[in-house]
Amino acid sequence: MPERFGPESKVRQVVEALGERGREVLRSHGYDLGEGFVDVLSQYQTLETAARGDRLRDLEGLLRELNQTG
C-alpha cells in the first residue's frame, strides 16, 4: 500500500484528509494549528518545511503515524 503522506504533504492536506485525528497527530508532534486554523500561510506549509523550522518534531515518526491513521 503506497504511503498517503510524505515530507512534501501540506499541513492543510493532513487536516482535510484526517480531520480531528490529523489535528491530534500534528499536535502530538508539536505542531500548533491554533484556534480555527487562521494562519493561512502555515496551512500551505509542507511537513518538511515545518520540521526544518522547528514547528514540529520527529518528521519520520509523524509520517509513520499519519500513514497508519490514513
mmCIF file of the N, C-alpha and C atoms, coordinates in Angstrom:
data_MODEL
# 
_entry.id   MODEL 
# 
loop_
_atom_site.group_PDB 
_atom_site.id 
_atom_site.type_symbol 
_atom_site.label_atom_id 
_atom_site.label_alt_id 
_atom_site.label_comp_id 
_atom_site.label_asym_id 
_atom_site.label_entity_id 
_atom_site.label_seq_id 
_atom_site.pdbx_PDB_ins_code 
_atom_site.Cartn_x 
_atom_site.Cartn_y 
_atom_site.Cartn_z 
_atom_site.occupancy 
_atom_site.B_iso_or_equiv 
_atom_site.pdbx_formal_charge 
_atom_site.auth_seq_id 
_atom_site.auth_comp_id 
_atom_site.auth_asym_id 
_atom_site.auth_atom_id 
_atom_site.pdbx_PDB_model_num 
ATOM 1   N N  . MET A 1 1  ? 0.846   -1.187 0.000  1.00 0.00 ? 1  MET A N  1 
ATOM 2   C CA . MET A 1 1  ? 0.000   0.000  0.000  1.00 0.00 ? 1  MET A CA 1 
ATOM 3   C C  . MET A 1 1  ? 0.886   1.243  0.000  1.00 0.00 ? 1  MET A C  1 
ATOM 4   N N  . PRO A 1 2  ? 0.720   2.129  -0.974 1.00 0.00 ? 2  PRO A N  1 
ATOM 5   C CA . PRO A 1 2  ? 1.564   3.328  -1.021 1.00 0.00 ? 2  PRO A CA 1 
ATOM 6   C C  . PRO A 1 2  ? 1.251   4.270  0.138  1.00 0.00 ? 2  PRO A C  1 
ATOM 7   N N  . GLU A 1 3  ? 2.276   5.007  0.522  1.00 0.00 ? 3  GLU A N  1 
ATOM 8   C CA . GLU A 1 3  ? 2.084   5.971  1.602  1.00 0.00 ? 3  GLU A CA 1 
ATOM 9   C C  . GLU A 1 3  ? 1.228   7.125  1.111  1.00 0.00 ? 3  GLU A C  1 
ATOM 10  N N  . ARG A 1 4  ? 0.349   7.552  1.960  1.00 0.00 ? 4  ARG A N  1 
ATOM 11  C CA . ARG A 1 4  ? -0.574  8.627  1.615  1.00 0.00 ? 4  ARG A CA 1 
ATOM 12  C C  . ARG A 1 4  ? 0.059   9.996  1.841  1.00 0.00 ? 4  ARG A C  1 
ATOM 13  N N  . PHE A 1 5  ? 0.879   10.090 2.890  1.00 0.00 ? 5  PHE A N  1 
ATOM 14  C CA . PHE A 1 5  ? 1.507   11.359 3.243  1.00 0.00 ? 5  PHE A CA 1 
ATOM 15  C C  . PHE A 1 5  ? 3.024   11.217 3.201  1.00 0.00 ? 5  PHE A C  1 
ATOM 16  N N  . GLY A 1 6  ? 3.679   12.272 2.724  1.00 0.00 ? 6  GLY A N  1 
ATOM 17  C CA . GLY A 1 6  ? 5.134   12.310 2.680  1.00 0.00 ? 6  GLY A CA 1 
ATOM 18  C C  . GLY A 1 6  ? 5.624   13.672 3.131  1.00 0.00 ? 6  GLY A C  1 
ATOM 19  N N  . PRO A 1 7  ? 6.942   13.890 3.095  1.00 0.00 ? 7  PRO A N  1 
ATOM 20  C CA . PRO A 1 7  ? 7.510   15.165 3.546  1.00 0.00 ? 7  PRO A CA 1 
ATOM 21  C C  . PRO A 1 7  ? 6.962   16.372 2.794  1.00 0.00 ? 7  PRO A C  1 
ATOM 22  N N  . GLU A 1 8  ? 6.556   16.172 1.546  1.00 0.00 ? 8  GLU A N  1 
ATOM 23  C CA . GLU A 1 8  ? 6.043   17.283 0.741  1.00 0.00 ? 8  GLU A CA 1 
ATOM 24  C C  . GLU A 1 8  ? 4.540   17.515 0.924  1.00 0.00 ? 8  GLU A C  1 
ATOM 25  N N  . SER A 1 9  ? 3.898   16.676 1.725  1.00 0.00 ? 9  SER A N  1 
ATOM 26  C CA . SER A 1 9  ? 2.473   16.891 2.014  1.00 0.00 ? 9  SER A CA 1 
ATOM 27  C C  . SER A 1 9  ? 2.313   18.189 2.784  1.00 0.00 ? 9  SER A C  1 
ATOM 28  N N  . LYS A 1 10 ? 1.245   18.859 2.522  1.00 0.00 ? 10 LYS A N  1 
ATOM 29  C CA . LYS A 1 10 ? 0.979   20.130 3.204  1.00 0.00 ? 10 LYS A CA 1 
ATOM 30  C C  . LYS A 1 10 ? 0.140   19.890 4.463  1.00 0.00 ? 10 LYS A C  1 
ATOM 31  N N  . VAL A 1 11 ? 0.326   20.762 5.439  1.00 0.00 ? 11 VAL A N  1 
ATOM 32  C CA . VAL A 1 11 ? -0.420  20.677 6.688  1.00 0.00 ? 11 VAL A CA 1 
ATOM 33  C C  . VAL A 1 11 ? -1.917  20.636 6.389  1.00 0.00 ? 11 VAL A C  1 
ATOM 34  N N  . ARG A 1 12 ? -2.351  21.457 5.484  1.00 0.00 ? 12 ARG A N  1 
ATOM 35  C CA . ARG A 1 12 ? -3.777  21.521 5.119  1.00 0.00 ? 12 ARG A CA 1 
ATOM 36  C C  . ARG A 1 12 ? -4.291  20.175 4.605  1.00 0.00 ? 12 ARG A C  1 
ATOM 37  N N  . GLN A 1 13 ? -3.475  19.476 3.816  1.00 0.00 ? 13 GLN A N  1 
ATOM 38  C CA . GLN A 1 13 ? -3.878  18.175 3.289  1.00 0.00 ? 13 GLN A CA 1 
ATOM 39  C C  . GLN A 1 13 ? -4.114  17.169 4.414  1.00 0.00 ? 13 GLN A C  1 
ATOM 40  N N  . VAL A 1 14 ? -3.256  17.211 5.417  1.00 0.00 ? 14 VAL A N  1 
ATOM 41  C CA . VAL A 1 14 ? -3.401  16.305 6.561  1.00 0.00 ? 14 VAL A CA 1 
ATOM 42  C C  . VAL A 1 14 ? -4.714  16.584 7.275  1.00 0.00 ? 14 VAL A C  1 
ATOM 43  N N  . VAL A 1 15 ? -4.972  17.858 7.540  1.00 0.00 ? 15 VAL A N  1 
ATOM 44  C CA . VAL A 1 15 ? -6.183  18.241 8.268  1.00 0.00 ? 15 VAL A CA 1 
ATOM 45  C C  . VAL A 1 15 ? -7.438  17.924 7.451  1.00 0.00 ? 15 VAL A C  1 
ATOM 46  N N  . GLU A 1 16 ? -7.396  18.195 6.156  1.00 0.00 ? 16 GLU A N  1 
ATOM 47  C CA . GLU A 1 16 ? -8.566  17.919 5.316  1.00 0.00 ? 16 GLU A CA 1 
ATOM 48  C C  . GLU A 1 16 ? -8.845  16.422 5.210  1.00 0.00 ? 16 GLU A C  1 
ATOM 49  N N  . ALA A 1 17 ? -7.794  15.629 5.098  1.00 0.00 ? 17 ALA A N  1 
ATOM 50  C CA . ALA A 1 17 ? -7.973  14.190 4.913  1.00 0.00 ? 17 ALA A CA 1 
ATOM 51  C C  . ALA A 1 17 ? -8.341  13.465 6.202  1.00 0.00 ? 17 ALA A C  1 
ATOM 52  N N  . LEU A 1 18 ? -7.765  13.896 7.323  1.00 0.00 ? 18 LEU A N  1 
ATOM 53  C CA . LEU A 1 18 ? -7.934  13.147 8.568  1.00 0.00 ? 18 LEU A CA 1 
ATOM 54  C C  . LEU A 1 18 ? -8.757  13.855 9.630  1.00 0.00 ? 18 LEU A C  1 
ATOM 55  N N  . GLY A 1 19 ? -9.095  15.112 9.391  1.00 0.00 ? 19 GLY A N  1 
ATOM 56  C CA . GLY A 1 19 ? -9.928  15.848 10.341 1.00 0.00 ? 19 GLY A CA 1 
ATOM 57  C C  . GLY A 1 19 ? -9.301  15.966 11.722 1.00 0.00 ? 19 GLY A C  1 
ATOM 58  N N  . GLU A 1 20 ? -10.098 15.709 12.740 1.00 0.00 ? 20 GLU A N  1 
ATOM 59  C CA . GLU A 1 20 ? -9.633  15.868 14.123 1.00 0.00 ? 20 GLU A CA 1 
ATOM 60  C C  . GLU A 1 20 ? -8.474  14.933 14.441 1.00 0.00 ? 20 GLU A C  1 
ATOM 61  N N  . ARG A 1 21 ? -8.489  13.744 13.881 1.00 0.00 ? 21 ARG A N  1 
ATOM 62  C CA . ARG A 1 21 ? -7.375  12.809 14.119 1.00 0.00 ? 21 ARG A CA 1 
ATOM 63  C C  . ARG A 1 21 ? -6.075  13.389 13.558 1.00 0.00 ? 21 ARG A C  1 
ATOM 64  N N  . GLY A 1 22 ? -6.124  14.007 12.404 1.00 0.00 ? 22 GLY A N  1 
ATOM 65  C CA . GLY A 1 22 ? -4.940  14.649 11.831 1.00 0.00 ? 22 GLY A CA 1 
ATOM 66  C C  . GLY A 1 22 ? -4.440  15.777 12.710 1.00 0.00 ? 22 GLY A C  1 
ATOM 67  N N  . ARG A 1 23 ? -5.373  16.548 13.251 1.00 0.00 ? 23 ARG A N  1 
ATOM 68  C CA . ARG A 1 23 ? -5.009  17.637 14.169 1.00 0.00 ? 23 ARG A CA 1 
ATOM 69  C C  . ARG A 1 23 ? -4.313  17.083 15.408 1.00 0.00 ? 23 ARG A C  1 
ATOM 70  N N  . GLU A 1 24 ? -4.851  15.988 15.950 1.00 0.00 ? 24 GLU A N  1 
ATOM 71  C CA . GLU A 1 24 ? -4.270  15.378 17.148 1.00 0.00 ? 24 GLU A CA 1 
ATOM 72  C C  . GLU A 1 24 ? -2.856  14.879 16.889 1.00 0.00 ? 24 GLU A C  1 
ATOM 73  N N  . VAL A 1 25 ? -2.657  14.229 15.755 1.00 0.00 ? 25 VAL A N  1 
ATOM 74  C CA . VAL A 1 25 ? -1.332  13.700 15.424 1.00 0.00 ? 25 VAL A CA 1 
ATOM 75  C C  . VAL A 1 25 ? -0.346  14.851 15.240 1.00 0.00 ? 25 VAL A C  1 
ATOM 76  N N  . LEU A 1 26 ? -0.742  15.890 14.519 1.00 0.00 ? 26 LEU A N  1 
ATOM 77  C CA . LEU A 1 26 ? 0.130   17.055 14.345 1.00 0.00 ? 26 LEU A CA 1 
ATOM 78  C C  . LEU A 1 26 ? 0.461   17.682 15.693 1.00 0.00 ? 26 LEU A C  1 
ATOM 79  N N  . ARG A 1 27 ? -0.545  17.832 16.538 1.00 0.00 ? 27 ARG A N  1 
ATOM 80  C CA . ARG A 1 27 ? -0.354  18.429 17.861 1.00 0.00 ? 27 ARG A CA 1 
ATOM 81  C C  . ARG A 1 27 ? 0.603   17.585 18.706 1.00 0.00 ? 27 ARG A C  1 
ATOM 82  N N  . SER A 1 28 ? 0.476   16.268 18.626 1.00 0.00 ? 28 SER A N  1 
ATOM 83  C CA . SER A 1 28 ? 1.340   15.388 19.416 1.00 0.00 ? 28 SER A CA 1 
ATOM 84  C C  . SER A 1 28 ? 2.798   15.473 18.970 1.00 0.00 ? 28 SER A C  1 
ATOM 85  N N  . HIS A 1 29 ? 3.015   15.974 17.770 1.00 0.00 ? 29 HIS A N  1 
ATOM 86  C CA . HIS A 1 29 ? 4.377   16.158 17.256 1.00 0.00 ? 29 HIS A CA 1 
ATOM 87  C C  . HIS A 1 29 ? 4.804   17.625 17.318 1.00 0.00 ? 29 HIS A C  1 
ATOM 88  N N  . GLY A 1 30 ? 4.067   18.402 18.087 1.00 0.00 ? 30 GLY A N  1 
ATOM 89  C CA . GLY A 1 30 ? 4.475   19.770 18.376 1.00 0.00 ? 30 GLY A CA 1 
ATOM 90  C C  . GLY A 1 30 ? 3.929   20.846 17.467 1.00 0.00 ? 30 GLY A C  1 
ATOM 91  N N  . TYR A 1 31 ? 3.119   20.480 16.484 1.00 0.00 ? 31 TYR A N  1 
ATOM 92  C CA . TYR A 1 31 ? 2.595   21.482 15.556 1.00 0.00 ? 31 TYR A CA 1 
ATOM 93  C C  . TYR A 1 31 ? 1.321   22.091 16.121 1.00 0.00 ? 31 TYR A C  1 
ATOM 94  N N  . ASP A 1 32 ? 1.321   23.393 16.327 1.00 0.00 ? 32 ASP A N  1 
ATOM 95  C CA . ASP A 1 32 ? 0.160   24.090 16.880 1.00 0.00 ? 32 ASP A CA 1 
ATOM 96  C C  . ASP A 1 32 ? -0.649  24.704 15.750 1.00 0.00 ? 32 ASP A C  1 
ATOM 97  N N  . LEU A 1 33 ? -1.827  24.159 15.521 1.00 0.00 ? 33 LEU A N  1 
ATOM 98  C CA . LEU A 1 33 ? -2.699  24.679 14.469 1.00 0.00 ? 33 LEU A CA 1 
ATOM 99  C C  . LEU A 1 33 ? -3.398  25.954 14.877 1.00 0.00 ? 33 LEU A C  1 
ATOM 100 N N  . GLY A 1 34 ? -3.478  26.209 16.160 1.00 0.00 ? 34 GLY A N  1 
ATOM 101 C CA . GLY A 1 34 ? -4.184  27.387 16.635 1.00 0.00 ? 34 GLY A CA 1 
ATOM 102 C C  . GLY A 1 34 ? -5.682  27.186 16.561 1.00 0.00 ? 34 GLY A C  1 
ATOM 103 N N  . GLU A 1 35 ? -6.400  28.165 17.013 1.00 0.00 ? 35 GLU A N  1 
ATOM 104 C CA . GLU A 1 35 ? -7.862  28.093 17.027 1.00 0.00 ? 35 GLU A CA 1 
ATOM 105 C C  . GLU A 1 35 ? -8.409  28.477 15.657 1.00 0.00 ? 35 GLU A C  1 
ATOM 106 N N  . GLY A 1 36 ? -9.141  27.576 15.046 1.00 0.00 ? 36 GLY A N  1 
ATOM 107 C CA . GLY A 1 36 ? -9.758  27.867 13.760 1.00 0.00 ? 36 GLY A CA 1 
ATOM 108 C C  . GLY A 1 36 ? -8.786  27.835 12.592 1.00 0.00 ? 36 GLY A C  1 
ATOM 109 N N  . PHE A 1 37 ? -7.540  27.485 12.848 1.00 0.00 ? 37 PHE A N  1 
ATOM 110 C CA . PHE A 1 37 ? -6.533  27.349 11.795 1.00 0.00 ? 37 PHE A CA 1 
ATOM 111 C C  . PHE A 1 37 ? -6.509  28.597 10.915 1.00 0.00 ? 37 PHE A C  1 
ATOM 112 N N  . VAL A 1 38 ? -6.297  29.758 11.557 1.00 0.00 ? 38 VAL A N  1 
ATOM 113 C CA . VAL A 1 38 ? -6.390  31.031 10.851 1.00 0.00 ? 38 VAL A CA 1 
ATOM 114 C C  . VAL A 1 38 ? -5.101  31.462 10.160 1.00 0.00 ? 38 VAL A C  1 
ATOM 115 N N  . ASP A 1 39 ? -3.981  30.857 10.501 1.00 0.00 ? 39 ASP A N  1 
ATOM 116 C CA . ASP A 1 39 ? -2.716  31.224 9.884  1.00 0.00 ? 39 ASP A CA 1 
ATOM 117 C C  . ASP A 1 39 ? -2.671  30.623 8.477  1.00 0.00 ? 39 ASP A C  1 
ATOM 118 N N  . VAL A 1 40 ? -3.137  31.390 7.506  1.00 0.00 ? 40 VAL A N  1 
ATOM 119 C CA . VAL A 1 40 ? -3.304  30.896 6.139  1.00 0.00 ? 40 VAL A CA 1 
ATOM 120 C C  . VAL A 1 40 ? -1.999  30.378 5.552  1.00 0.00 ? 40 VAL A C  1 
ATOM 121 N N  . LEU A 1 41 ? -0.902  31.065 5.764  1.00 0.00 ? 41 LEU A N  1 
ATOM 122 C CA . LEU A 1 41 ? 0.362   30.621 5.186  1.00 0.00 ? 41 LEU A CA 1 
ATOM 123 C C  . LEU A 1 41 ? 0.792   29.269 5.726  1.00 0.00 ? 41 LEU A C  1 
ATOM 124 N N  . SER A 1 42 ? 0.605   29.035 7.017  1.00 0.00 ? 42 SER A N  1 
ATOM 125 C CA . SER A 1 42 ? 1.038   27.759 7.588  1.00 0.00 ? 42 SER A CA 1 
ATOM 126 C C  . SER A 1 42 ? 0.201   26.594 7.072  1.00 0.00 ? 42 SER A C  1 
ATOM 127 N N  . GLN A 1 43 ? -0.999  26.854 6.611  1.00 0.00 ? 43 GLN A N  1 
ATOM 128 C CA . GLN A 1 43 ? -1.832  25.789 6.054  1.00 0.00 ? 43 GLN A CA 1 
ATOM 129 C C  . GLN A 1 43 ? -1.171  25.160 4.834  1.00 0.00 ? 43 GLN A C  1 
ATOM 130 N N  . TYR A 1 44 ? -0.433  25.970 4.102  1.00 0.00 ? 44 TYR A N  1 
ATOM 131 C CA . TYR A 1 44 ? 0.178   25.506 2.861  1.00 0.00 ? 44 TYR A CA 1 
ATOM 132 C C  . TYR A 1 44 ? 1.647   25.137 3.033  1.00 0.00 ? 44 TYR A C  1 
ATOM 133 N N  . GLN A 1 45 ? 2.120   25.144 4.266  1.00 0.00 ? 45 GLN A N  1 
ATOM 134 C CA . GLN A 1 45 ? 3.495   24.760 4.564  1.00 0.00 ? 45 GLN A CA 1 
ATOM 135 C C  . GLN A 1 45 ? 3.612   23.238 4.458  1.00 0.00 ? 45 GLN A C  1 
ATOM 136 N N  . THR A 1 46 ? 4.723   22.771 3.873  1.00 0.00 ? 46 THR A N  1 
ATOM 137 C CA . THR A 1 46 ? 4.917   21.324 3.827  1.00 0.00 ? 46 THR A CA 1 
ATOM 138 C C  . THR A 1 46 ? 5.352   20.835 5.201  1.00 0.00 ? 46 THR A C  1 
ATOM 139 N N  . LEU A 1 47 ? 5.149   19.562 5.433  1.00 0.00 ? 47 LEU A N  1 
ATOM 140 C CA . LEU A 1 47 ? 5.562   18.970 6.705  1.00 0.00 ? 47 LEU A CA 1 
ATOM 141 C C  . LEU A 1 47 ? 7.076   19.080 6.868  1.00 0.00 ? 47 LEU A C  1 
ATOM 142 N N  . GLU A 1 48 ? 7.811   18.906 5.777  1.00 0.00 ? 48 GLU A N  1 
ATOM 143 C CA . GLU A 1 48 ? 9.268   19.012 5.826  1.00 0.00 ? 48 GLU A CA 1 
ATOM 144 C C  . GLU A 1 48 ? 9.707   20.428 6.207  1.00 0.00 ? 48 GLU A C  1 
ATOM 145 N N  . THR A 1 49 ? 9.082   21.433 5.628  1.00 0.00 ? 49 THR A N  1 
ATOM 146 C CA . THR A 1 49 ? 9.405   22.824 5.954  1.00 0.00 ? 49 THR A CA 1 
ATOM 147 C C  . THR A 1 49 ? 9.091   23.118 7.412  1.00 0.00 ? 49 THR A C  1 
ATOM 148 N N  . ALA A 1 50 ? 7.968   22.615 7.893  1.00 0.00 ? 50 ALA A N  1 
ATOM 149 C CA . ALA A 1 50 ? 7.601   22.809 9.297  1.00 0.00 ? 50 ALA A CA 1 
ATOM 150 C C  . ALA A 1 50 ? 8.631   22.160 10.218 1.00 0.00 ? 50 ALA A C  1 
ATOM 151 N N  . ALA A 1 51 ? 9.118   20.995 9.841  1.00 0.00 ? 51 ALA A N  1 
ATOM 152 C CA . ALA A 1 51 ? 10.128  20.304 10.655 1.00 0.00 ? 51 ALA A CA 1 
ATOM 153 C C  . ALA A 1 51 ? 11.443  21.082 10.654 1.00 0.00 ? 51 ALA A C  1 
ATOM 154 N N  . ARG A 1 52 ? 11.844  21.569 9.489  1.00 0.00 ? 52 ARG A N  1 
ATOM 155 C CA . ARG A 1 52 ? 13.087  22.352 9.412  1.00 0.00 ? 52 ARG A CA 1 
ATOM 156 C C  . ARG A 1 52 ? 12.990  23.634 10.212 1.00 0.00 ? 52 ARG A C  1 
ATOM 157 N N  . GLY A 1 53 ? 11.797  24.200 10.303 1.00 0.00 ? 53 GLY A N  1 
ATOM 158 C CA . GLY A 1 53 ? 11.583  25.429 11.060 1.00 0.00 ? 53 GLY A CA 1 
ATOM 159 C C  . GLY A 1 53 ? 11.267  25.180 12.523 1.00 0.00 ? 53 GLY A C  1 
ATOM 160 N N  . ASP A 1 54 ? 11.463  23.943 12.973 1.00 0.00 ? 54 ASP A N  1 
ATOM 161 C CA . ASP A 1 54 ? 11.205  23.559 14.369 1.00 0.00 ? 54 ASP A CA 1 
ATOM 162 C C  . ASP A 1 54 ? 9.754   23.756 14.785 1.00 0.00 ? 54 ASP A C  1 
ATOM 163 N N  . ARG A 1 55 ? 8.835   23.679 13.844 1.00 0.00 ? 55 ARG A N  1 
ATOM 164 C CA . ARG A 1 55 ? 7.409   23.775 14.190 1.00 0.00 ? 55 ARG A CA 1 
ATOM 165 C C  . ARG A 1 55 ? 6.822   22.417 14.518 1.00 0.00 ? 55 ARG A C  1 
ATOM 166 N N  . LEU A 1 56 ? 7.530   21.337 14.143 1.00 0.00 ? 56 LEU A N  1 
ATOM 167 C CA . LEU A 1 56 ? 7.103   20.009 14.546 1.00 0.00 ? 56 LEU A CA 1 
ATOM 168 C C  . LEU A 1 56 ? 8.317   19.130 14.782 1.00 0.00 ? 56 LEU A C  1 
ATOM 169 N N  . ARG A 1 57 ? 8.101   18.071 15.567 1.00 0.00 ? 57 ARG A N  1 
ATOM 170 C CA . ARG A 1 57 ? 9.177   17.158 15.955 1.00 0.00 ? 57 ARG A CA 1 
ATOM 171 C C  . ARG A 1 57 ? 9.009   15.811 15.256 1.00 0.00 ? 57 ARG A C  1 
ATOM 172 N N  . ASP A 1 58 ? 10.121  15.155 15.035 1.00 0.00 ? 58 ASP A N  1 
ATOM 173 C CA . ASP A 1 58 ? 10.157  13.771 14.559 1.00 0.00 ? 58 ASP A CA 1 
ATOM 174 C C  . ASP A 1 58 ? 9.323   13.571 13.293 1.00 0.00 ? 58 ASP A C  1 
ATOM 175 N N  . LEU A 1 59 ? 9.800   14.150 12.202 1.00 0.00 ? 59 LEU A N  1 
ATOM 176 C CA . LEU A 1 59 ? 9.076   14.064 10.929 1.00 0.00 ? 59 LEU A CA 1 
ATOM 177 C C  . LEU A 1 59 ? 8.821   12.615 10.520 1.00 0.00 ? 59 LEU A C  1 
ATOM 178 N N  . GLU A 1 60 ? 9.830   11.762 10.651 1.00 0.00 ? 60 GLU A N  1 
ATOM 179 C CA . GLU A 1 60 ? 9.655   10.358 10.257 1.00 0.00 ? 60 GLU A CA 1 
ATOM 180 C C  . GLU A 1 60 ? 8.570   9.680  11.085 1.00 0.00 ? 60 GLU A C  1 
ATOM 181 N N  . GLY A 1 61 ? 8.580   9.934  12.396 1.00 0.00 ? 61 GLY A N  1 
ATOM 182 C CA . GLY A 1 61 ? 7.553   9.359  13.266 1.00 0.00 ? 61 GLY A CA 1 
ATOM 183 C C  . GLY A 1 61 ? 6.169   9.892  12.930 1.00 0.00 ? 61 GLY A C  1 
ATOM 184 N N  . LEU A 1 62 ? 6.098   11.181 12.629 1.00 0.00 ? 62 LEU A N  1 
ATOM 185 C CA . LEU A 1 62 ? 4.826   11.800 12.247 1.00 0.00 ? 62 LEU A CA 1 
ATOM 186 C C  . LEU A 1 62 ? 4.277   11.143 10.985 1.00 0.00 ? 62 LEU A C  1 
ATOM 187 N N  . LEU A 1 63 ? 5.126   10.997 9.974  1.00 0.00 ? 63 LEU A N  1 
ATOM 188 C CA . LEU A 1 63 ? 4.680   10.399 8.714  1.00 0.00 ? 63 LEU A CA 1 
ATOM 189 C C  . LEU A 1 63 ? 4.226   8.958  8.922  1.00 0.00 ? 63 LEU A C  1 
ATOM 190 N N  . ARG A 1 64 ? 4.969   8.224  9.725  1.00 0.00 ? 64 ARG A N  1 
ATOM 191 C CA . ARG A 1 64 ? 4.593   6.842  10.023 1.00 0.00 ? 64 ARG A CA 1 
ATOM 192 C C  . ARG A 1 64 ? 3.192   6.795  10.664 1.00 0.00 ? 64 ARG A C  1 
ATOM 193 N N  . GLU A 1 65 ? 2.977   7.668  11.644 1.00 0.00 ? 65 GLU A N  1 
ATOM 194 C CA . GLU A 1 65 ? 1.689   7.699  12.336 1.00 0.00 ? 65 GLU A CA 1 
ATOM 195 C C  . GLU A 1 65 ? 0.557   8.152  11.410 1.00 0.00 ? 65 GLU A C  1 
ATOM 196 N N  . LEU A 1 66 ? 0.815   9.165  10.593 1.00 0.00 ? 66 LEU A N  1 
ATOM 197 C CA . LEU A 1 66 ? -0.212  9.642  9.658  1.00 0.00 ? 66 LEU A CA 1 
ATOM 198 C C  . LEU A 1 66 ? -0.596  8.559  8.656  1.00 0.00 ? 66 LEU A C  1 
ATOM 199 N N  . ASN A 1 67 ? 0.392   7.840  8.158  1.00 0.00 ? 67 ASN A N  1 
ATOM 200 C CA . ASN A 1 67 ? 0.113   6.811  7.158  1.00 0.00 ? 67 ASN A CA 1 
ATOM 201 C C  . ASN A 1 67 ? -0.567  5.588  7.764  1.00 0.00 ? 67 ASN A C  1 
ATOM 202 N N  . GLN A 1 68 ? -0.371  5.338  9.043  1.00 0.00 ? 68 GLN A N  1 
ATOM 203 C CA . GLN A 1 68 ? -1.103  4.264  9.724  1.00 0.00 ? 68 GLN A CA 1 
ATOM 204 C C  . GLN A 1 68 ? -2.543  4.693  9.961  1.00 0.00 ? 68 GLN A C  1 
ATOM 205 N N  . THR A 1 69 ? -2.717  5.982  10.268 1.00 0.00 ? 69 THR A N  1 
ATOM 206 C CA . THR A 1 69 ? -4.045  6.526  10.545 1.00 0.00 ? 69 THR A CA 1 
ATOM 207 C C  . THR A 1 69 ? -4.877  6.575  9.274  1.00 0.00 ? 69 THR A C  1 
ATOM 208 N N  . GLY A 1 70 ? -4.231  7.046  8.187  1.00 0.00 ? 70 GLY A N  1 
ATOM 209 C CA . GLY A 1 70 ? -4.952  7.244  6.938  1.00 0.00 ? 70 GLY A CA 1 
ATOM 210 C C  . GLY A 1 70 ? -5.353  5.959  6.316  1.00 0.00 ? 70 GLY A C  1 
# 
